Amino acid sequence: MHIGRVAISGFRNFRDLELTDLPSTLVIVGENGTGKSNFLHALRLVLDPSLPDAARQLEAEDFWDGFDAAFNGNTVMVSADLIGFEGDEKAMALLSDCLVAASPMVARLTYAYRPRPLVETPQTGADYEFVLYGGDREDQRVGREVLQFVSIRVLPALRDAENDLGSRRSPLRRLLDQVDLDQTQLELAQDQIAGAGEALLDDDGVAGINRGITNRLSEMVGDEFAVATTLGVAPTDAQQLVRSIRLFIDEGKQRTVGQASLGTANLLYLALLLEQISAQVSAGEVVTTVLAVEEPEAHLHLHLQRVLFRHLLDDSRPLVVTTHSPHLASVAPLSSITLLRNVGGESAGFHTRSLNLEPGVEADLERYLDVTRAEMLFAKGVILVEGAAEEFLVPAFAIGCGFDLDAHGVTVCSVRGIDFFPYRLLLGKKGLNIPHVIITDGDPAGDGSPAGIRRGRSLVGTRTRARVDRALDEDSYCEAKRALRAKNIFVGETTLELDLIPVARDAMFDAYATLVSSDNKQRKFGQEIDAVRSGANLSSEAVLNRIGRIGKGRYAQRLASHLAGVEPPEYIKDAIAQIRSMVRIDE
């Protein structure tokens, strides 16, 4: 059983959010301030039995930011649909009054924060109340006895694992409480600990400390008010003795959790929590517990992030994860990813599950989303390019145009080739709906036919495709490029390096000279780029060969540092201007 749908209205970032078709593992990504933590808190309002009633009484800042006034008759609603419990008799009995669909079974739990009945002009929190109900009927109230069996457990991002492990709510404490200890063994342990403690306390030095403390208290406040004290080694009461068991690390040295790194402490806490949930399910104490973890990558190095996350993904229990880590996003199933993004002052949710991708295309996208390219899931805008050369040069040109891509949350993503289709699908309006543009080479073939335009043609809809075809039939390549530019596809003349020669001749020569020490090779390179500049196409191959021997990425990296004051080719300049306007409009 897991959460199949979540609807949130009037709460913090969310004016009216509805996420449907949710998988049992949900990975929520997005930049800061888009509501990932608020999403988890909304789930706690409706599903967390440990949340006190006082926390369900909301404050003014909990209402949607777009309301004219916080209370003023406005309502907050959070509903969660539970699915996948057919055949589970306990779950079916527990949720029978909460059903909103019978085949397949869907149970709905709803939290509502609304004005109290008979209050005519609700203006403050005193005029409001919350209700938890099942199904679509407010009179079908849901009590904690339901939430105890179907609940969510949230691990916040700013968690203090060390203190949590030492508190009454520690998973270790709860695991120990479930142990049925042999009474004879327990009494033997008590006697042994008591005997060891008495032996230590009989030492003259220890006894002297005890007398000193007693005398000092008497001197301070007199015998009437002094508190009787005694030194002890450990509790000997049976229940206290069990609860005194602590978790140590490093078997040889037995270091406490407080002596471990923050990452290790978080791992220990998560391991204990998973063990506790498993024990509760095995004992029949719960039907299901949704584990929600904010930023599981916190304090963990990169390899450990991926190892831990793969384990969580492989586990059978329902899981909700929020993350800023492209390392986690890169190993998450594509169907699990949901993007929260600010659109027009409210948080909206987007995912790829509605694309109904064929298995091959979905597998391609999951393979493409390595750590580097998964960065685009957290971007305000994306520039898709062919290779490493554009990855280095486009940001440099953007800075020259007065637009720092990093400062505005724009990512340049190389598809490492010319297959833009999977990315276009992923980022498009039916997918994650992230503003994006495509920059691709013109790549004229030997007969002069523009491969780059035909490549762009395959990425647009029927109407634009027909417009491009008409232009190609008339050999009007400029018109074809204009049609593609209207769909945010920007096509060059030839290849990037050759397109740069008319605008960046000196920068290209200087970059080459810093990488190749031979005066003769430098001179020939200069002659060849000048020949291309004057229209001698025969030298184009020689220029590309020389750059290729250095490495296109390496050369572009060096060239990027020589581009100050250089205007980019027109198609790159237009692409930068377009993504700039798209990001700002989206804001």
C-alpha positions, -999 to +999 in steps of 0.1 A: +000+000+000+013+035-008+001+070-016-013+072-051-025+108-051-018+140-031-039+172-033-029+204-014-048+237-016-043+270+003-011+258+021+021+279+021+036+276-015+006+256-028-025+274-041-038+242-057-015+213-062-026+179-073-001+150-080-017+118-094-004+084-105+022+085-078+046+054-076+054+037-043+088+055-045+086+092-050+116+114-055+109+151-053+134+175-068+135+212-074+154+243-065+153+260-031+120+276-021+097+255-043+080+237-014+097+203-010+097+206+028+062+221+028+050+191+008+062+167+034+047+188+062+014+188+044+015+150+044+022+150+081-009+171+087-030+143+072-010+111+080+013+116+110+000+102+143+029+117+163+019+153+152+001+169+182-032+186+177-015+219+185+006+215+154-025+210+133-038+243+144-022+265+117-007+299+119-011+329+096+021+321+077+007+286+069-019+300+045-011+303+008+011+333+002-013+346-025-042+351-001-051+387+006-053+379+043-043+348+062-076+337+078-105+357+064-126+326+056-098+309+036-093+271+040-064+247+038-070+212+025-047+183+022-059+149+010-040+117+004-053+087-016-041+053-005-039+025-031-026-010-035-042-027-004-065-052-021-061-086-004-048-071+028-077-079+051-064-057+080-060-026+057-094-032+040-111-034+074-093-003+087-100+018+056-135+005+046-152+037+057-127+058+038-132+044+003-138+067-027-134+039-053-139+001-051-122-013-082-093-008-077-097+002-041-089+038-032-091+052+003-089+089+009-078+107+041-084+145+043-071+172+066-091+204+065-084+237+084-115+258+080-137+283+099-156+269+128-194+265+122-216+295+130-186+319+129-198+346+105-166+366+100-136+343+108-105+365+112-081+348+136-070+313+146-095+313+174-122+312+147-107+281+130-106+244+136-091+213+119-108+181+110-095+147+098-120+127+078-121+097+055-137+093+021-157+123+009-177+127+040-167+152+067-188+133+093-166+102+088-139+114+112-105+097+113-090+091+147-054+083+157-063+046+158-063+047+120-032+069+117-013+045+141-017+017+115-014+038+083+011+066+089+040+086+076+074+090+094+093+121+083+131+126+088+137+163+085+167+177+067+181+195+098+179+164+120+201+159+151+206+122+149+228+120+180+202+136+202+174+117+186+192+084+193+193+094+230+157+106+233+126+087+244+116+085+207+147+068+197+141+038+173+166+018+195+144+025+226+113+013+207+131-018+194+143-027+230+107-022+243+096-049+220+121-075+233+106-101+255+136-107+279+140-139+298+133-129+335+159-152+349+186-138+327+175-102+335+176-109+373+211-124+369+223-093+350+208-070+377+227-089+405+260-088+385+257-051+378+247-044+414+277-064+427+301-047+404+288-013+414+291-020+451+327-031+446+336+002+430+317+023+455+336+006+484+368+022+472+380+048+497+385+074+470+350+071+456+334+069+491+353+101+499+338+119+469+303+109+480+309+122+516+323+154+502+292+161+481+269+154+510+289+177+533+290+204+507+253+204+503+248+206+541+272+236+543+253+253+515+217+250+526+217+232+559+206+197+569+169+206+565+172+214+528+201+192+518+193+165+493+205+130+501+229+118+473+247+086+465+270+075+437+260+046+415+273+029+385+242+019+365+205+015+371+195-019+386+158-016+380+149-041+353+132-017+329+158+010+334+185-015+329+172-024+294+168+012+285+204+020+295+216-001+265+234+022+241+246+020+205+283+022+200+305+022+169+339+008+163+337-026+181+372-024+194+371+011+209+333+013+215+330+050+206+297+067+212+276+081+184+285+116+195+321+108+186+311+098+150+307+120+120+274+136+112+270+113+082+276+082+103+251+093+129+225+099+102+232+064+087+228+048+122+196+066+129+181+057+095+192+020+099+175+018+133+144+035+120+141+011+091+146-018+115+119-004+138+094-001+110+101-036+099+096-049+134+063-031+137+050-045+104+061-080+114+044-077+148+012-065+131+014-031+149+011-012+116-003-019+082+021+004+064+044+033+072+055+057+045+091+067+051+098+103+041+134+115+041+145+151+035+179+153+018+192+118+026+225+130+011+231+152+041+267+148+054+274+118+031+301+117+005+291+111-031+296+073-034+278+067-001+249+089-013+243+066-043+248+034-023+224+044+004+198+057-021+200+025-041+192+006-010+162+027-002+150+023-038+154-014-036+134-017-003+098-026-007+083-001+017+067+032+004+092+060+002+092+097-003+125+115-008+133+152-013+167+160-026+190+186-040+215+160-051+220+152-088+239+121-076+206+108-062+185+120-091+209+102-115+201+068-100+164+073-094+139+056-117+126+082-141+090+073-132+098+082-096+109+118-102+085+147-096+097+183-101+083+211-080+088+245-097+076+280-090+052+291-117+035+325-114+040+328-076+029+292-067+045+258-067+034+235-094+043+198-099+055+181-130+065+145-138+071+123-168+046+096-159+020+111-181+042+107-211+036+070-212+071+064-225+080+032-243+104+011-222+133+017-246+129+055-245+125+055-207+157+033-204+176+057-226+166+087-205+175+070-173+209+061-188+214+097-201+207+112-167+241+108-153+253+130-125+262+159-148+230+159-168+208+153-138+217+189-128+191+201-152+163+187-130+172+215-106+175+243-131+153+273-139+162+269-176+183+246-197+204+250-228+208+217-247+240+215-267+259+188-287+291+184-268+318+196-244+329+225-266+295+242-263+295+234-225+326+256-221+319+283-247+282+291-242+285+301-206+315+323-215+295+340-243+265+344-220+287+363-195+298+385-224+262+392-231+256+403-195+238+371-185+255+349-159+239+315-164+247+301-129+234+333-112+201+328-130+198+290-125+204+281-161+223+248-169+241+240-201+236+203-208+255+183-234+237+155-250+271+142-262+259+138-297+230+150-318+201+129-303+181+157-287+148+139-288+148+122-253+158+155-236+132+175-256+106+150-244+117+151-208+118+189-206+087+195-227+053+207-215+040+171-212+070+162-191+089+184-165+080+216-183+114+232-178+121+262-201+148+251-226+165+259-259+185+238-283+218+248-300+229+226-328+254+227-357+243+234-392+263+204-405+259+209-443+265+177-462+286+174-493+256+183-515+249+213-494+218+198-477+215+212-441+216+182-418+212+205-387+179+219-400+166+185-407+176+175-372+157+204-357+127+195-380+124+161-362+119+179-329+089+201-337+052+196-342+034+190-375+026+226-383+062+238-378+075+208-396+054+217-427+067+252-426+103+239-425+096+215-454+082+244-475+113+264-468+136+235-477+118+229-509+125+265-519+161+262-506+153+290-482+175+279-453+171+312-434+133+308-434+137+272-422+159+284-393+134+311-384+107+285-382+128+264-358+139+295-338+103+301-331+103+267-314+135+275-295+158+255-317+189+275-329+208+261-359+243+272-368+259+275-403+285+247-402+302+235-370+308+255-339+345+260-344+341+271-380+312+294-371+335+311-346+362+321-370+345+352-384+339+366-349+367+352-328+398+348-351+423+363-327+409+345-297+411+312-315+447+318-325+457+329-290+440+298-274+458+275-299+491+292-292+489+285-255+483+248-262+508+242-291+544+254-286+556+249-322+560+282-340+555+264-373+522+248-363+510+281-348+518+299-381+500+272-402+469+274-379+468+311-384+470+308-421+443+281-422+418+301-401+425+332-423+418+311-454+385+299-440+377+335-430+382+346-466+360+318-480+385+290-488+365+260-476+393+236-484+410+248-452+380+240-430+390+204-426+426+213-417+414+237-390+391+210-375+418+184-377+442+206-357+416+213-331+407+177-330+443+166-323+443+189-292+408+177-282+377+198-289+367+200-252+403+209-241+406+236-269+372+251-260+381+252-223+412+273-232+393+294-258+367+303-232+392+323-213+401+344-244+365+355-253+363+388-234+348+414-258+340+388-285+305+387-299+291+352-302+277+339-335+242+352-341+224+319-335+242+315-301+235+351-292+198+345-300+196+313-280+211+331-249+186+359-253+157+335-256+165+314-225+170+347-207+135+359-216+120+325-208+135+323-174+125+358-165+089+353-178+087+321-158+098+340-127 
